[in-house]
Amino acid sequence: MTVEFRKAVVPNDIGALCDFDRKVFGAYPEDLFSPKDWAELESYWMVANGDTIGCLALKPDVDYDEEPRAGCLYIESTGVLPKYQRQGFGARMKEWQIEYARVHGFGLIVTNARQSNTSSIGLNQKFGFRTREIVPDYYSEPDEPAVVMELEVRAVPST
């Protein structure tokens, strides 16, 4: 199976990004990004055999609390359509994120997940992410803590 990552074109893809967000995270309406949110993110589509099956959004040089932090890549969102989940696509996306950080010179990747999202937390742990902190009441509807995780990465040496 051929899997590739294509950069989303903003503003053209904002409607599609919002639709995708609803398909993956619609159970948590308060977590959905607005068109303005998508416009501020660097987003990529995950395409498998020509079908868009996943999406991820990044913020360079900020931490999960939106504070500037040079050398930190914040993974704002990672999602795979429900019918493609549990087939290894999340792992492929995580591998891509880590390689993206290395190639672009980031020394740290930070992400967070709802505490109940044990699949996402487990996947991050599989790739070496460590829990940095638990943030109470980070998410709403339902109120839930966030598990903030981080991974130190080594940048690819420049030639």
C-alpha positions, 0 to 999 in steps of 0.5 A: 500500500502506498502512503504519502503525506501532502501538505494542505493548501490553505485557505483552499483546504480549510473546508475539507479540514473542518469536515475531516475534523468532524468525522474523526473528533465529532464526538467532542464538539468542543475539540473541533478546530474553527476555520481560523484555527486551521488557517494558523496550523501547518497541516498535512493529509495522509493519503493511502492508495489515493484515498485521504484517510488521515490528517495532522496539524503542527505548530513549530516553535510553540509548546502545548500551552501556546508559549513560544519555545524554539526547537519544539514541534507541537503536534496539535492534532493527529487523526485517522478516519474511523474505518482506517483505525487499528490498521497501523496508519496511526503508527505510520503517521507517528513515524512521519511526524518524528522524521519531520521533526528530525529533518526540520531541526526540532529537538523536541516534539510535544503533544497531548491527548485526552486522558481517556484516549488510551490508544493515542497515549499508548501509540505515543509511548510505543514511539518513546514519548514520555508523560511530562504532565497531566493538566486537569480540566484541559478538555471540556464536554466532557471535562477531562485532563490532558496527558502532555507527552514529549519526545526528544529527537535528534536532528539530521546533521546538515551537510 
